Amino acid sequence: MPVAVITGASKGLGRALAATLAGRGWDLVVDARSSGPLEAAARELRASGARVVALPGDVADGGHRRELVAAAHGLGGLDLLVNNASALGAAPLVRLAEHPLTGLRDALEVNVVAPLGLVQEALPLLRKSRFGSPPSGSAVDDDSSPYIGTESDGHIGTGGALLHISSDAAVEAYATWGGYGASKAALDQLSAVLAEEEPGLRVWWVDPGDMRTDLYAAAVPTDDDSGRPLPETVVPALLDLLDRRAASGRYRATDLAADLPAGPAAPADASQAAPERAR
């Protein structure tokens, strides 16, 4: 069975993605800072028959990151690493003139340093994954094929995948979102460089769009978010990347959803659903 590590999986998008992968037969390593909500989520995931290791902890802690990767190794390897856990840096959000520098450091630590640290721990397993192998019956006959092979540590494989949850605040200027947006912009750039340096892996950094989450409620508590989509509505777009082993790049969930058969008509410019490199 394929194995995924998902951070921030006790609620929101992380939990929704974990539930769907468990239903598809994936085994999971999940984490969150609070043990109670994490174990509740793990019980639901196990009910689908998945093997689930739930490890409460802080992704900013190097020891915790090593535990997550060791747990994946115990399940047989690692095919997908989802860096989903995030920190706002200030809650509620404030203008940069008032932004606490300690909060900005926390956002950078959780949103940038921790994901890279987890990637560094996970790379040996990801490089040996067979996740990127062509689906059964697929033909690989030219250089344009998305199924890329590399040689690493004597192993010739097709590599696993990295999924980094970004934000439109990484590429757009919104008042009060400066600290959080700067951290996500840094994550985008790290992802883009990883895609260049690790051509045998898939590296996706995805703007999920507006969602009704606790993170958004903490960021802007005065805003009525009742009309915002639930995180579950974003999962099909993420699964699309997995199912077609999409090329490494920056994607917007709304563009991916527009091209799904069950969704609305595709946009006139089909290139909108192509990878968008961070800028």
CORSULUR-V10195 format. One line per field, one symbol per residue. ss: DSSP state (A for helix, B for strand, O for the rest). burial: b if it has 16 or more other C-alpha atoms within 10 Angstrom, else e. A space follows every 50 residues. Layout:
BEGIN
ss: ???
burial: ???
END
This chain:
BEGIN
ss: OOBBBBOOOOOAAAAAAAAAAAAOOOBBBBBBOOAAAAAAAAAAAAOOOO OBBBBBOOOOOAAAAAAAAAAAAAOOOOOBBBBOOOOOOOOOOOOAAAOO AAAAAAAAAAAAAAAAAAAAAAAAAAAAOOOOOOOOOOOOOOOOOOOOOB BBOOBBBOOOBBBBBOOAAAOOOOOOOAAAAAAAAAAAAAAAAAAAAOOO OBBBBBBOOOOOOAAAAAAOOOOOOOOOOOOAAAAAAAAAAAAOOOOOBB BBAAAAAAOOOOOOOOOOOAAAAOOOOOO
burial: ebbbbbbbbbbbbbbbbbbbbbbeebbbbbbbbeeeebbebbeebbebeb bbbbbbbbbbeeebbbebbbbbeebebbbbbbbbbbbbbbeebbeeeebe eebbebbbbbbbbbbbbbbebbbbbbbbbbbbbbeeeeeeeeeeebbbbb eeeeeebbbbbbbbbbbbbbbeeeebbbbbbbbbbbbbbbbbebbeeebb bbbbbbbbbbbbbebbbebeeeeebeeeebbbebbbbbebbbeebbbbbb bbbbbbbbbeeeeeebeeeeebbbbbebe
END
